[in-house]
Every structure is written in structure tokens, then in C-alpha cells.
Amino acid sequence: MKKYHYSSFGNNVIPFDIHQSPVPAQKTYPNIESQLLVIHEEQAEPMQQVSSQIRKRYKNSLNKKRLIKIWEKNRSQVCIAPMLPSIIEKLIYQNVYEDIKSLIFTCYHEDFDLPFVELTLFSWFEQLKATAKELNKEWDAVYWQEIIDFFKQCKKFELLDFTESESSSSAK
């Protein structure tokens, strides 16, 4: 027969081979994680609906497909532009920006009614990239990342012009 020893506090200490599990069978106090899990489950369904609407809108947008095709044609120029003198580089960025600017505004206003500012533009591009990854359109995701990098360069060259977007959105 095994003998139990008593701790200094007077509680019985059961040897580990008798009490197999180091975790109690039932938690005595509810923790914040379990409460958050219930809240998360309640909110999951509307979030999935929003996500499915975004994916559906992405798949059905002809303007976004057209933008990707135009980018596919112009990306070779943008890739070699940093190797050229800065004046020519800026000219290439300016020409490509002029090619896609109106289509960018149109695609943006398909998705949002928010004003066209730099912060919303870049977050919208990130959303498009994430949506393309979700839909397993790897090349689209690559192109969206290239467009993000392109617009960062345009910002560096001070080519971004958000004033036209306001006049085009008010003309709607």
C-alpha cells in the first residue's frame, strides 16, 4: 500500500501516477478566452457574409480584370524604370500612372463611397491582394503587390493626384 505524505499546508498530495492528468477535468473559474470565443462565434457569420460579398464582387468586376490586364502590359516598363536615369524613370511612372488612373478611380468607387485618399487607396489595394490570394489567383496577388509598390514610387515622385478623383466622384 502506498503512503501519502502531507504538505506543509495540510493538503493531501496525490502521487502523479494515481492522478494521471495535470489539468483539472473541469475549470473552476471561467476565463476571458472562453467568453471571447462565444462572442467570436456570434460575430463569425456576418463577417463570413461580408467576406463572401467581397470575393463575389472581386470575381464579377470587369474593371478590375481590365486593370490587371493593363498592368500586365505596363509592368515590364515599370520593372526596368529604376535602372534608368531618374528623369526617364519619373516619365515612365507618369505615363503608366496616367494610363491606369481613371480605371483605378472607377474600380475604387465600385467598392467604396469613401473619399479617395492615400490611406484608403493603399488599404484597398491590400484588400484586393488578400482577396486574390483567397481565390487562389496567385498572379493577381503578385500584380496587386506590384501595383502597391508602383503607387509607393508614384508617391515618392509626387505623382499622386487625388483632386481629380473628387471631381469625378461628384460628377456621378
Protein Blocks (a to p, Z undefined) as FASTA:
>chain_A
ZZddddfkopacddfklmmblbdfbdfbdcfklmmmmmmmmmmmmmmmmmmmmmmmmmmm
mklmmmmmmmmmmmmmmmmmmmpcfklmmmmmmmmmmmmmmmmmmmmmmmpmcdcdfklm
mmmmmmmmmmmmmnopaklmmmmmmmmmmmmmmmmnopacfklmmmmmmmZZ
